[in-house]
Structures are given as C-alpha cells and as structure tokens.
C-alpha cells in the first residue's frame, strides 16, 4: 500500500510558479511519470488544479520593492486545470494526454496609459500535450527502484492572440482592443517537443527518494502576436512581436509514509524559461526567468482514488537579461534588464482515479 501512496504523492506536476516569467504549462507528461505505472490495458484519470498570484517584481535577483510600495506592480491571478488520461500499453510502456484549461486575470497601470489601473482577461483551452513513457525496469520485479523516460509533443491548440480592451491607449486616449500580455495568453502558438525523466529509490523502511525533470523545446521563434511594447518606448521595437520560448523544470526530494493512507513529501524545485532556446531562434519578446522553491506536500490514497496537495514556496527568483535586452544595451550603450513579476507560492491540488481492468480493486 505504501508504494501506491508514493505514486500518488509524486503525481504533482512541474508547472510554472512564476507568473510572467514562467507560463503555466509544462511537458506532455505534466511531470506525472511515476503515477503512470499501469499494467497493460489499465486507464488512469487525473485532474490537477493550480493557482498563483504574481506581484513581486525582480530584475536579476533583486526585488523591485518600490513597485508594490507605489502601487505600480503588475498582478496576475492564474487558474489552470489539467485533465490527464493515461493508458498502459504494456506493463512498462504507457501513453498519456493532457487537456489544459486556463482562466487568467491581469491588473496593471502601464498597459493602460500609466494613469489608471485596469484588468485584462483570458480563458480557454491551452496547449494540449500528448506523449509516451517507458519504465527501464519491470515494475513488478523492481518495486523499490526504477527510472522512466518519456517523449511527447505540445500542440498549438491554445489561443496565442487572445485580446481584451486596453484603456487610455488609443489615438485620442480612447480604449483599444489589443492582444493581452504574453503571460496570460492561453497558448504560445508553437509545436513543442518534450523530454522527461523520473526516478524513485527506496532509502529505508517507509522513506523514498524521488526526482523528475522535463525540458520543453519550442523551435518556432515568434508567433506573430503584437505586444505593442514599441508604443511604450521606441527602444523596444525589437520586442514588438511575441517570442515562443522553451521551458524546463526539475524537482527532487523525499517522501515518507505516515500511515496506510497518508504520506508527506519535501522537495527542492527549480523551473524556468531560458534566455535562449535549445532549437531555433530566440528573438521576439520574452521574459526569461527562474524560480528555486521548497515544496512540501501531503497525499492520501484509498482504494483507487488518490488526492495530493503540494505548495511550492519561492526561495530565489531571477529575471536575467533577455536576448532583446542585450541587443538594446549594445545599441544604446545603456544598461538594460527588463523585469518580471513572480509569485510567493503556488497551490497545486490533484485528484487521481485508476480504472482497474475487470473492475479490480486494491
């Protein structure tokens, strides 16, 4: 029973805690490789909800505390639901699909003429992920240690040109319909390729070591969505079109069985958007950034149902120079490092149900 608890507890997905710098989507597997130990012909369904509020601005690793003090900070409220379905093709090979849905609200001054705070809104299907994973060892013969590898694709199903009303920005200060900020666009407009790895290792008794990581490569350079940043400052002309950035995430920690149904976990978590992509160009507007977090979690499992709650808490946040920042600095001779807003924590809550073949039960 302890092993089943372990599988549920590590089912929490690796998705961005940052608001502006890190989008709320990850690999095709959603970081759930270890929960996909499925015997041939079995199905598993999972719903995962994430929420964060981003408002703390950083340049490099330095917080711009004056933004909050002066009420000029940008505030994002991000809600995301991942609907996941996995199927055991064999006892070691499985396939999975993730249908994400998002609701985002963004409040700012600078996007509305810098005189009034207004909000913009987006909602809808985000970018669908499909993929497959393979356990290198037979789970039946290696219940205390295993490694899984996964590959998948991210499909450009989410709207990457969602629009809303922006105030005080028209020719005569009138409202104008424009694309919302990159951070709250449901999709990014590119086909992505993802690679995943996950492992678990029994340390002793009810204590396990676990880890998982993914990298999502987006070969497409820009998606054609206008940012209107060049209207804020002429030097931002090279940020007029939105970039399609890569994303990565990794976590490792320990999990301990508290009882037959409950377990607790503690992990370190590192995630972000790189300055430059692994494949393809890196021009266009992006906010690269990384977050290092400590991630406590608790899980419950009874029969075929598992419930888990993880709350990553940010320890270190960084917004490095983007490619366009560096180009602007070279052209003007003036230092340039854009900022990005990050959250203090992320709420990640999931429910998993395993359909046992022939209506079996644990």
C-alpha atoms as one frame of an Amber mdcrd trajectory, in Angstrom:
protein
   0.000   0.000   0.000   2.886   2.375   0.774   4.074   2.245  -2.825   0.633
   3.286  -4.083   0.722   6.230  -1.670   4.127   7.159  -3.060   2.815   7.120
  -6.617   0.011   9.492  -5.753   2.199  11.889  -3.778   4.700  12.447  -6.558
   1.930  12.961  -9.130   2.141  16.727  -8.651   3.051  18.328 -11.947   6.038
  20.513 -12.721   4.425  23.714 -13.913   5.479  27.289 -13.518   5.194  29.110
 -10.235   6.320  32.371 -11.753   3.602  34.474 -13.240   5.112  36.463 -16.014
   8.401  34.680 -16.470   7.105  31.116 -16.405   3.964  30.014 -18.156   1.549
  27.547 -16.574   2.314  24.641 -18.848   4.973  22.014 -18.824   5.838  18.796
 -20.559   3.487  16.399 -22.285   3.561  14.168 -19.214   2.925  17.057 -16.844
   5.576  15.597 -14.559   3.437  12.580 -13.728   5.631   9.739 -14.937   5.719
   7.910 -11.624   1.932   7.829 -11.345   1.833   6.070 -14.689   2.912   2.621
 -13.504  -0.036   0.965 -15.197  -0.461  -2.662 -16.098  -1.382  -3.430 -19.679
  -4.920  -2.329 -20.552  -5.457  -0.136 -17.468  -6.513   3.513 -17.518  -5.837
   6.342 -15.121  -7.563   9.754 -14.983  -6.254  12.794 -13.132  -7.476  16.357
 -12.604  -4.941  18.861 -11.328  -5.725  22.456 -10.313  -3.087  25.178  -9.953
  -3.357  28.745  -8.710  -0.902  31.549  -8.101  -0.882  35.300  -7.664   2.214
  37.010  -9.036   3.072  40.551  -7.996   6.697  40.762  -6.808   8.926  42.300
  -9.490  12.541  41.269  -9.977  15.440  42.454 -12.130  18.133  39.851 -11.921
  17.780  38.510  -8.382  16.989  41.928  -6.896  13.380  42.612  -5.932  11.942
  45.940  -7.071  10.147  46.541  -3.782   9.137  50.063  -4.805   6.660  48.618
  -7.298   4.408  47.279  -4.542   5.034  50.295  -2.305   3.990  52.679  -5.096
   1.071  50.530  -6.293   2.639  50.169  -9.746   3.080  46.390  -9.630   1.517
  44.085 -12.219  -0.749  41.476 -10.632  -1.610  38.192 -12.341  -4.148  35.734
 -10.963  -3.702  32.435 -12.806  -6.023  29.433 -12.563  -5.298  26.261 -14.533
  -6.933  22.842 -14.719  -5.115  19.894 -16.312  -7.285  16.953 -17.334  -4.991
  13.956 -17.799  -5.656  10.480 -19.143  -3.055   7.684 -19.197  -3.206   4.167
 -20.640  -0.946   1.164 -20.069   0.155  -0.147 -23.466   2.246  -2.777 -21.680
   3.321  -3.164 -18.061   6.212  -0.759 -18.795   5.081   1.389 -21.723   2.282
   3.918 -21.331   0.683   6.759 -23.267  -0.803   9.948 -21.866  -2.724  13.033
 -22.928  -3.247  16.346 -21.110  -6.070  18.786 -21.870  -5.353  22.069 -20.054
  -7.873  24.850 -19.417  -6.921  28.264 -18.039  -8.516  31.400 -16.627  -6.211
  34.408 -16.168  -6.746  37.952 -14.895  -4.062  40.650 -15.172  -4.136  44.026
 -13.429  -1.712  46.822 -14.356  -1.146  50.544 -14.751   1.479  50.684 -17.505
  -0.697  48.892 -20.061  -3.498  51.435 -19.612  -1.790  54.764 -20.098   0.009
  54.644 -16.715  -2.781  56.691 -15.127  -5.459  54.151 -14.191  -5.311  50.520
 -13.081  -7.432  48.217 -15.222  -7.667  44.481 -15.790  -7.413  42.244 -18.834
  -8.759  38.710 -19.017  -8.221  35.456 -20.905  -9.678  31.998 -20.705  -9.949
  28.805 -22.730  -8.167  25.668 -23.831  -4.381  25.906 -23.541  -1.809  23.832
 -25.427  -2.585  20.096 -25.427   0.247  17.656 -24.651   0.456  14.023 -25.776
   3.261  11.561 -25.238   4.535   8.216 -24.038   6.808   6.939 -21.288   8.749
   3.760 -20.622   9.956   2.228 -17.359  13.508   0.899 -17.777  12.917  -1.847
 -15.219   9.951  -4.148 -14.821   7.879  -2.517 -12.024   6.757  -5.942 -10.783
  10.359  -7.054 -10.277  11.726  -3.689  -9.125   9.209  -2.129  -6.725  11.856
  -0.240  -4.757  13.785   1.450  -7.564  13.041   2.469 -11.154  13.644   5.073
 -13.859  11.232   6.177 -16.584  11.918   8.130 -19.776   9.291   9.997 -21.750
   8.891  11.826 -25.053   5.998  13.911 -26.274   4.708  16.838 -28.256   2.898
  20.037 -27.334   0.243  21.087 -29.828  -0.596  24.765 -30.553  -4.258  24.364
 -29.579  -4.396  27.349 -27.211  -5.241  30.844 -28.403  -1.987  32.833 -28.636
  -3.666  36.046 -29.811  -6.377  36.445 -27.157  -7.480  40.078 -26.907  -9.194
  42.412 -24.473  -9.881  46.124 -24.006  -6.983  48.397 -23.038  -7.807  51.862
 -21.752  -6.206  55.254 -22.455  -4.029  53.874 -25.267  -5.917  54.855 -28.452
  -5.043  57.813 -30.719  -7.068  60.190 -28.525  -6.686  58.278 -25.291  -9.640
  56.086 -26.191  -9.950  52.390 -25.320  -8.495  49.965 -27.836  -8.723  46.203
 -28.346  -5.258  44.620 -28.233  -3.704  41.200 -27.562  -3.307  40.524 -23.844
   0.153  40.139 -22.336   2.175  37.035 -23.169   1.946  35.826 -19.567  -1.831
  35.324 -19.758  -2.142  34.070 -23.341  -3.650  30.544 -23.161  -1.216  29.238
 -25.796   2.138  30.138 -27.335   1.459  29.286 -30.984   4.210  26.707 -31.441
   4.654  22.961 -31.755   6.811  21.784 -28.854   8.928  18.692 -28.270   9.383
  17.483 -24.701  11.650  15.010 -22.947  11.004  13.671 -19.424  12.862  11.602
 -16.886  11.747  10.400 -13.469  13.115   8.045 -10.843  12.365   6.691  -7.382
  14.598   4.845  -4.950  13.751   3.312  -1.599  16.114   4.559   1.103  14.830
   2.523   4.046  11.535   1.421   5.520   8.863   3.921   4.510  11.306   6.528
   3.160  11.775   7.036  -0.600  13.946   9.349  -2.679  12.344  10.652  -5.877
  13.030  13.101  -8.684  11.673  14.179 -12.051  12.555  16.677 -14.747  11.455
  17.833 -18.188  12.582  20.122 -20.980  10.111  21.560 -23.474  11.724  22.775
 -26.707   9.777  25.228 -28.875  11.608  25.508 -32.239   9.372  28.317 -33.520
  10.956  31.731 -32.903   7.969  34.119 -32.844   4.203  33.668 -33.244   3.186
  36.942 -34.906   1.236  38.328 -31.935   1.915  42.024 -31.458   2.910  43.212
 -27.984   2.582  46.998 -28.525   5.695  47.423 -26.371   7.222  49.646 -29.025
   4.468  52.170 -28.276   5.723  52.432 -24.676   9.285  53.223 -25.704  10.897
  53.402 -29.148  13.888  51.345 -27.977  11.549  48.372 -27.503  10.970  47.947
 -31.244  12.757  44.577 -31.102  10.094  43.408 -28.603   7.109  44.232 -30.818
   6.335  40.545 -31.574   5.927  37.727 -29.050   8.562  35.003 -28.714   7.796
  31.273 -28.393  10.156  30.249 -25.571  11.349  26.918 -24.223  10.569  25.848
 -20.657  12.180  23.487 -18.158  11.639  22.136 -14.671  13.233  19.743 -12.169
  12.496  18.572  -8.654  13.948  16.084  -6.207  13.129  15.162  -2.653  11.998
  12.544  -0.191   8.632  11.069   0.701   7.679   9.256   3.882   4.700   7.005
   4.579   2.871   8.318   7.636   0.225   5.593   7.640  -1.534   3.155   5.321
  -3.286   6.073   3.583  -1.217   9.228   4.212   2.267  10.263   3.188   4.262
  13.501   3.348   6.908  14.798   0.967   9.533  17.538   0.853  11.331  18.513
  -2.328  13.516  21.154  -3.932  12.138  22.529  -7.183  13.817  24.550  -9.951
  11.986  25.764 -13.055  12.122  28.457 -15.626  12.187  29.927 -19.101  15.714
  30.098 -20.613  17.214  33.187 -22.208  17.849  31.265 -25.436  16.058  28.273
 -26.931  17.679  24.901 -27.465  16.420  24.729 -31.073  15.618  27.705 -33.314
  15.977  31.440 -32.788  15.347  33.398 -29.608  14.290  36.833 -30.857  10.964
  38.475 -30.047   9.631  39.439 -26.641  10.051  37.011 -23.764  10.596  37.311
 -20.038  13.180  34.665 -19.142  13.340  33.723 -15.502  13.909  31.007 -12.942
  12.432  30.093  -9.575  14.004  27.933  -6.889  11.422  26.675  -4.395  10.999
  24.379  -1.445   7.975  22.138  -1.984   6.163  20.491   0.932   3.338  18.122
   0.087   0.866  15.677   1.530  -1.107  12.871  -0.112  -3.904  10.461   0.637
  -4.832   7.246  -1.128  -7.730   4.867  -0.581  -8.562   2.060  -2.983  -8.422
   3.565  -6.499  -8.583   7.234  -5.507  -5.580   9.419  -4.687  -5.514  13.052
  -3.526  -2.427  15.244  -3.259  -1.640  18.827  -2.264   1.715  20.473  -2.930
   2.619  24.088  -2.156   5.970  25.202  -3.634   7.283  28.274  -1.792   9.732
  30.503  -3.658  13.203  30.912  -2.159  15.040  32.573  -5.052  13.662  34.355
  -8.114  15.673  35.705 -11.037  14.860  37.627 -14.198  18.056  37.671 -16.309
  18.730  39.763 -19.402  16.788  38.551 -22.432  18.250  38.470 -25.933  16.407
  41.698 -26.772  17.679  43.309 -23.542  21.249  42.550 -24.606  20.689  43.853
 -28.142  19.166  47.077 -26.795  22.081  47.531 -24.385  24.565  47.095 -27.228
  22.696  49.571 -29.447  22.247  52.290 -26.815  25.275  51.766 -24.610  22.933
  51.918 -21.609  22.324  49.048 -19.155  19.100  47.183 -19.916  17.432  44.411
 -17.911  13.677  44.086 -18.072  11.749  42.966 -15.023   9.260  40.187 -14.367
   6.731  39.522 -11.639   6.754  36.297  -9.648   4.525  34.591  -7.111   5.430
  33.820  -3.500   3.885  30.366  -3.715   1.847  28.021  -5.884  -1.145  25.912
  -4.847  -1.208  22.573  -6.671  -4.096  20.189  -5.890  -4.769  16.915  -7.694
  -7.228  14.017  -7.699  -6.383  10.724  -9.399  -8.618   7.763 -10.190  -7.316
   4.462 -11.505  -9.688   2.278 -13.517  -8.755  -1.290 -12.731  -9.130  -3.778
 -15.542 -12.073  -6.072 -14.961 -13.215  -3.740 -12.148 -10.445  -4.948  -9.843
  -9.693  -3.045  -6.663  -6.614  -2.635  -4.457
